[in-house]
Amino acid sequence: MGRLQAEEIANMLKQEQALEWHLQCNHYPPVNKVFIPIAQEAIELANQGIHDQIIKMPNGIKLSVEAIIEGLHLDTFLDQSTYDGLNEDVYEELES
C-alpha cells in the first residue's frame, strides 16, 4: 500500500471515508478514527495556506498543521496547487 493507493482511494471515496481507510490501512499501527476530524481540519487549513497554526490532538498533544500533514502522510489529500506550492518551498530552501 502507499501513496498511489491512497491517491486512488482519495479520488473514489468521500473525504471522511478515504481518510478512515488511509489512517487504518496505510499506517502501522493503525491510527485511531478519532483523528479523522483533526486530519480534515489540517487538510482544510493547509489548503488555505495556513501551515503553522497549532491544533490540539485528541490525545492532548499540540502540533502544527504542517506536522500533522507530514505525520499522518496527508499530502495526497491536499489540493494539487497547495501540494505543488509546498514542494516549491522545499526546493527554494534547498537551493539557498
C-alpha positions as a Python dict, from the first residue, in 0.01 Angstrom:
ca = {
    (1, 'M'): (0, 0, 0),
    (2, 'G'): (111, 357, -2),
    (3, 'R'): (84, 683, -185),
    (4, 'L'): (-55, 557, -516),
    (5, 'Q'): (-324, 353, -347),
    (6, 'A'): (-411, 648, -120),
    (7, 'E'): (-448, 869, -429),
    (8, 'E'): (-689, 621, -585),
    (9, 'I'): (-894, 591, -266),
    (10, 'A'): (-899, 971, -220),
    (11, 'N'): (-1047, 1006, -570),
    (12, 'M'): (-1302, 726, -527),
    (13, 'L'): (-1449, 794, -183),
    (14, 'K'): (-1578, 1088, 16),
    (15, 'Q'): (-1301, 1256, 213),
    (16, 'E'): (-1404, 1116, 551),
    (17, 'Q'): (-1420, 760, 417),
    (18, 'A'): (-1090, 798, 233),
    (19, 'L'): (-921, 934, 546),
    (20, 'E'): (-1056, 647, 753),
    (21, 'W'): (-917, 398, 504),
    (22, 'H'): (-582, 582, 484),
    (23, 'L'): (-535, 609, 861),
    (24, 'Q'): (-634, 248, 918),
    (25, 'C'): (-462, 78, 623),
    (26, 'N'): (-159, 294, 543),
    (27, 'H'): (-23, 320, 897),
    (28, 'Y'): (116, 62, 1134),
    (29, 'P'): (-13, 56, 1390),
    (30, 'P'): (-339, 193, 1251),
    (31, 'V'): (-428, 548, 1354),
    (32, 'N'): (-744, 569, 1565),
    (33, 'K'): (-1058, 702, 1394),
    (34, 'V'): (-1079, 989, 1646),
    (35, 'F'): (-802, 1156, 1443),
    (36, 'I'): (-1019, 1187, 1129),
    (37, 'P'): (-1163, 1531, 1224),
    (38, 'I'): (-810, 1651, 1307),
    (39, 'A'): (-686, 1530, 969),
    (40, 'Q'): (-977, 1707, 796),
    (41, 'E'): (-903, 2032, 981),
    (42, 'A'): (-533, 2011, 896),
    (43, 'I'): (-611, 1950, 528),
    (44, 'E'): (-855, 2242, 517),
    (45, 'L'): (-606, 2479, 681),
    (46, 'A'): (-316, 2361, 463),
    (47, 'N'): (-527, 2418, 152),
    (48, 'Q'): (-577, 2776, 274),
    (49, 'G'): (-200, 2817, 309),
    (50, 'I'): (-208, 2806, 691),
    (51, 'H'): (71, 2571, 796),
    (52, 'D'): (183, 2699, 1134),
    (53, 'Q'): (-149, 2700, 1320),
    (54, 'I'): (-144, 2476, 1626),
    (55, 'I'): (-412, 2207, 1661),
    (56, 'K'): (-479, 2013, 1979),
    (57, 'M'): (-489, 1642, 1910),
    (58, 'P'): (-738, 1406, 2082),
    (59, 'N'): (-452, 1274, 2298),
    (60, 'G'): (-374, 1628, 2422),
    (61, 'I'): (-58, 1682, 2217),
    (62, 'K'): (-45, 2011, 2026),
    (63, 'L'): (101, 2005, 1674),
    (64, 'S'): (122, 2245, 1382),
    (65, 'V'): (-82, 2186, 1069),
    (66, 'E'): (241, 2107, 884),
    (67, 'A'): (342, 1847, 1144),
    (68, 'I'): (0, 1680, 1121),
    (69, 'I'): (13, 1673, 739),
    (70, 'E'): (360, 1518, 749),
    (71, 'G'): (295, 1284, 1043),
    (72, 'L'): (-26, 1140, 903),
    (73, 'H'): (101, 1147, 543),
    (74, 'L'): (-191, 1361, 427),
    (75, 'D'): (-23, 1524, 125),
    (76, 'T'): (-236, 1305, -104),
    (77, 'F'): (-545, 1485, 27),
    (78, 'L'): (-416, 1838, -36),
    (79, 'D'): (-526, 2044, -334),
    (80, 'Q'): (-269, 1993, -609),
    (81, 'S'): (-180, 2365, -613),
    (82, 'T'): (-118, 2353, -236),
    (83, 'Y'): (98, 2044, -270),
    (84, 'D'): (293, 2195, -560),
    (85, 'G'): (346, 2511, -355),
    (86, 'L'): (481, 2310, -63),
    (87, 'N'): (723, 2133, -294),
    (88, 'E'): (842, 2463, -441),
    (89, 'D'): (910, 2600, -93),
    (90, 'V'): (1120, 2293, -11),
    (91, 'Y'): (1317, 2329, -336),
    (92, 'E'): (1374, 2701, -274),
    (93, 'E'): (1510, 2624, 73),
    (94, 'L'): (1742, 2358, -69),
    (95, 'E'): (1878, 2595, -334),
    (96, 'S'): (1958, 2875, -88),
}
